[in-house]
Amino acid sequence: MNTPAREMSPAKTMALILAVVVIGPLMFLFSRGLSLARGFDRVQVGDSSAAVKAALGPPGEETHSGPQTHYRYSSWPVPTVYVVSLQDDKVTAKTKQ
């Protein structure tokens, strides 16, 4: 037995569109913050830069100070910045700011 589909009211349609437009990006930001935290926990001193990029993705910012390279990762609006320091392609330190 087939029942005819009912049309959604314009108010319900607008509420659904608004929910997708607002909730979708918020869920992306929340999940990106969580994946950065988990990836940062997986990075260990002695890991290669390839292992860091596999765990965290490409750095948001890469800076150099002498022989050290610093990869910075952050996800707006989360205020935490994860910094991974490397020397000779090996992790020497990792900090949260």
C-alpha positions as CSV (number, residue, x, y, z in Angstrom):
1,M,0.0,0.0,0.0
2,N,1.5,3.3,-1.1
3,T,0.8,6.5,0.7
4,P,1.3,9.8,-1.0
5,A,4.2,11.9,0.2
6,R,3.3,15.0,2.1
7,E,4.9,18.3,1.4
8,M,6.9,20.0,4.2
9,S,5.6,23.4,5.3
10,P,7.8,26.4,4.4
11,A,8.7,26.9,8.0
12,K,9.9,23.3,8.5
13,T,11.9,23.6,5.2
14,M,13.6,26.8,6.4
15,A,14.3,25.3,9.8
16,L,15.9,22.2,8.2
17,I,18.0,24.4,5.9
18,L,19.1,26.6,8.8
19,A,20.0,23.5,10.9
20,V,22.2,22.1,8.0
21,V,23.9,25.5,7.4
22,V,24.7,26.1,11.1
23,I,25.2,22.7,12.6
24,G,27.3,21.3,9.7
25,P,30.2,23.8,10.1
26,L,30.1,23.6,13.9
27,M,30.4,19.8,13.8
28,F,33.3,20.1,11.4
29,L,35.1,22.5,13.7
30,F,34.4,20.3,16.7
31,S,35.7,17.2,14.9
32,R,38.8,19.0,13.6
33,G,39.7,20.1,17.2
34,L,39.3,16.5,18.4
35,S,41.3,15.0,15.6
36,L,44.1,17.5,16.3
37,A,44.1,16.6,20.0
38,R,44.2,12.8,19.2
39,G,46.9,13.2,16.6
40,F,49.0,15.4,18.9
41,D,48.8,12.6,21.5
42,R,50.1,10.1,19.0
43,V,53.2,12.1,18.1
44,Q,56.2,11.1,20.1
45,V,59.7,12.5,20.5
46,G,61.9,10.9,17.8
47,D,59.1,10.6,15.2
48,S,59.9,11.8,11.7
49,S,58.2,14.8,10.0
50,A,56.3,12.4,7.8
51,A,54.8,10.7,10.9
52,V,53.8,14.1,12.3
53,K,52.1,15.1,9.1
54,A,50.4,11.7,8.9
55,A,49.0,12.2,12.5
56,L,48.1,15.9,12.2
57,G,48.0,16.8,8.6
58,P,50.0,19.6,7.0
59,P,50.9,22.3,9.5
60,G,49.0,25.5,9.6
61,E,52.2,27.4,10.1
62,E,55.9,26.4,9.7
63,T,58.6,28.5,11.3
64,H,62.3,28.1,11.5
65,S,64.7,29.2,14.3
66,G,68.2,28.1,13.7
67,P,68.4,24.4,13.1
68,Q,64.9,23.9,14.5
69,T,61.6,23.8,12.6
70,H,58.3,24.4,14.4
71,Y,55.0,23.1,13.1
72,R,52.0,24.9,14.5
73,Y,48.5,23.4,14.4
74,S,45.2,25.1,15.5
75,S,41.6,25.0,14.6
76,W,39.4,28.1,15.0
77,P,37.6,28.7,17.4
78,V,39.5,26.3,19.7
79,P,42.1,28.4,21.4
80,T,44.7,25.6,21.8
81,V,47.7,25.7,19.5
82,Y,49.8,22.6,19.2
83,V,53.5,23.1,18.4
84,V,55.8,20.3,17.3
85,S,59.5,21.1,17.2
86,L,61.8,19.2,14.9
87,Q,65.5,19.1,14.2
88,D,67.2,16.9,11.6
89,D,63.7,15.7,10.6
90,K,63.0,14.3,14.0
91,V,60.6,15.5,16.7
92,T,62.5,17.0,19.6
93,A,59.6,18.5,21.6
94,K,55.9,19.1,21.5
95,T,53.9,21.7,23.4
96,K,50.4,23.0,23.8
97,Q,49.9,26.8,23.9
